[in-house]
Amino acid sequence: MMFSPSQSSGVARAAHAAGTVAELLEVLWGRGQDGALLGSLPPSQLRALTVLEAHEGLNLRSLSDALGSRPSAVSRLCDRLEAAALVERTPSLLSGREVELRLTARGRSTLAEIRAARHREVADVLEMMTPAQLAALSDGLEAFQDAARSRASYDAGHHDAVTETA
């Protein structure tokens, strides 16, 4: 997509602001996660739990694809998650050679606890903003979320089309 110079400047400014906010969120979320009862998880483990929550019963290959990691690395990651009782591997009903990955009750409660701690950290910051700032932020974040979902859907559809023709 081509942008006019003024749009390009706006896109660059917004991209810079989003990057800065993402870094600040990482700091806030890290503080929130450290305060969780179960302690902190490495980002790779947290991403894996989040993907498995959204896609219950994935196999290792699919989880590897979703995380953008090598299957051998994801297998070791799942070993650690299983040892921590956050994930369980069960035989696939579709294929005797595959296993399905599922969150345990502890895995679900860990995610819920981390999200609650993160929510508290972000809420503390949001309470410092005016109602007008909160409304503008909400509108902007909703627009960003819509655009990001559209992009993710396009990327997923494009990946599927490439996989099917390969």
C-alpha positions as CSV (number, residue, x, y, z in Angstrom):
1,M,0.0,0.0,0.0
2,M,1.3,3.4,-0.9
3,F,1.0,6.4,1.4
4,S,1.1,10.1,0.7
5,P,4.0,11.9,2.4
6,S,1.6,13.1,5.2
7,Q,0.2,9.6,5.7
8,S,3.7,8.2,5.7
9,S,4.8,10.6,8.4
10,G,1.7,9.7,10.4
11,V,2.4,6.0,9.9
12,A,6.0,6.4,11.0
13,R,5.0,8.5,14.1
14,A,2.3,5.9,15.1
15,A,4.7,3.0,14.5
16,H,7.3,4.6,16.7
17,A,4.7,5.3,19.4
18,A,3.4,1.7,19.2
19,G,7.0,0.3,19.5
20,T,7.7,2.5,22.5
21,V,4.4,1.5,24.1
22,A,5.2,-2.2,23.4
23,E,8.5,-1.8,25.2
24,L,6.8,-0.1,28.2
25,L,4.2,-2.8,28.3
26,E,6.9,-5.5,28.5
27,V,8.3,-3.7,31.5
28,L,4.9,-3.4,33.2
29,W,3.9,-6.9,32.3
30,G,7.2,-8.2,33.6
31,R,6.6,-6.5,36.9
32,G,3.1,-7.9,37.0
33,Q,4.3,-11.4,36.1
34,D,7.0,-11.3,38.8
35,G,4.3,-10.5,41.3
36,A,2.2,-13.5,40.3
37,L,1.9,-16.3,42.9
38,L,3.4,-18.9,40.6
39,G,6.3,-16.7,39.7
40,S,7.4,-15.7,36.2
41,L,7.6,-17.7,33.0
42,P,10.1,-17.1,30.2
43,P,8.4,-15.3,27.3
44,S,8.7,-18.4,25.1
45,Q,6.8,-20.5,27.6
46,L,4.2,-17.8,28.0
47,R,3.7,-17.6,24.2
48,A,3.3,-21.4,24.0
49,L,0.7,-21.4,26.8
50,T,-1.2,-18.6,25.1
51,V,-1.2,-20.4,21.7
52,L,-2.3,-23.7,23.3
53,E,-5.1,-21.9,25.1
54,A,-6.4,-20.6,21.8
55,H,-5.8,-23.9,19.9
56,E,-6.4,-26.7,22.3
57,G,-5.0,-30.0,21.0
58,L,-2.3,-28.7,18.7
59,N,0.4,-31.1,17.7
60,L,4.1,-30.2,18.1
61,R,4.5,-29.3,14.4
62,S,1.5,-26.9,14.5
63,L,2.8,-25.3,17.7
64,S,6.2,-24.9,16.1
65,D,4.6,-23.2,13.1
66,A,2.5,-20.9,15.4
67,L,5.6,-19.9,17.4
68,G,7.9,-19.7,14.4
69,S,10.4,-22.1,16.0
70,R,12.1,-25.3,15.1
71,P,10.2,-28.5,16.2
72,S,13.1,-29.7,18.2
73,A,13.2,-26.5,20.3
74,V,9.4,-26.6,20.8
75,S,9.7,-30.2,21.9
76,R,12.2,-29.2,24.6
77,L,10.0,-26.2,25.5
78,C,7.0,-28.6,25.9
79,D,9.2,-30.9,28.1
80,R,9.7,-28.0,30.4
81,L,6.0,-27.0,30.4
82,E,5.0,-30.6,31.1
83,A,7.6,-30.9,33.9
84,A,6.0,-27.8,35.5
85,A,2.6,-29.4,35.1
86,L,1.4,-26.6,32.8
87,V,0.9,-28.7,29.7
88,E,0.0,-32.4,29.1
89,R,0.6,-34.5,26.1
90,T,-2.1,-36.9,25.1
91,P,-2.2,-39.4,22.2
92,S,-3.9,-38.0,19.1
93,L,-7.3,-39.5,18.3
94,L,-6.5,-38.9,14.6
95,S,-3.0,-40.3,14.3
96,G,-1.2,-42.8,16.4
97,R,2.1,-41.1,15.7
98,E,1.2,-37.7,17.0
99,V,0.5,-36.2,20.4
100,E,-1.9,-33.4,21.2
101,L,-0.9,-30.7,23.6
102,R,-3.3,-29.3,26.1
103,L,-3.2,-26.9,29.0
104,T,-3.6,-28.4,32.4
105,A,-5.8,-26.8,35.1
106,R,-2.5,-25.3,36.5
107,G,-1.6,-24.0,33.1
108,R,-5.0,-22.2,32.8
109,S,-4.7,-20.8,36.3
110,T,-1.2,-19.6,35.6
111,L,-2.3,-17.7,32.5
112,A,-5.3,-16.2,34.4
113,E,-3.0,-15.1,37.2
114,I,-0.4,-13.6,34.9
115,R,-3.2,-11.8,33.0
116,A,-4.7,-10.4,36.2
117,A,-1.3,-9.2,37.4
118,R,-0.7,-7.5,34.1
119,H,-4.1,-6.0,34.1
120,R,-3.4,-4.4,37.5
121,E,-0.2,-2.9,36.3
122,V,-1.8,-1.4,33.2
123,A,-4.8,-0.2,35.1
124,D,-2.5,1.7,37.5
125,V,-1.1,3.6,34.5
126,L,-4.5,4.2,32.9
127,E,-5.8,5.7,36.1
128,M,-3.3,8.5,35.5
129,M,-5.1,9.5,32.2
130,T,-8.0,11.8,31.7
131,P,-11.3,10.5,30.4
132,A,-10.7,12.1,27.0
133,Q,-7.3,10.5,26.8
134,L,-8.8,7.1,27.7
135,A,-11.5,7.5,25.0
136,A,-8.9,8.4,22.4
137,L,-6.7,5.5,23.5
138,S,-9.6,3.1,23.3
139,D,-10.6,4.2,19.9
140,G,-7.0,4.0,18.6
141,L,-6.4,0.6,20.1
142,E,-9.7,-0.8,18.7
143,A,-8.7,0.5,15.2
144,F,-5.2,-1.0,15.6
145,Q,-6.7,-4.3,16.7
146,D,-9.0,-4.5,13.7
147,A,-6.1,-3.7,11.3
148,A,-3.8,-6.3,13.0
149,R,-6.5,-9.0,12.9
150,S,-7.1,-8.2,9.2
151,R,-3.3,-8.5,8.6
152,A,-3.1,-11.7,10.6
153,S,-6.0,-13.2,8.7
154,Y,-4.4,-12.2,5.4
155,D,-1.0,-13.7,6.5
156,A,-2.7,-16.9,7.6
157,G,-4.7,-17.2,4.4
158,H,-1.6,-16.5,2.3
159,H,0.4,-19.1,4.2
160,D,-2.3,-21.7,3.7
161,A,-2.5,-21.0,0.0
162,V,1.2,-21.3,-0.3
163,T,1.3,-24.5,1.7
164,E,-1.5,-26.0,-0.5
165,T,0.2,-25.3,-3.7
166,A,3.7,-26.4,-2.6
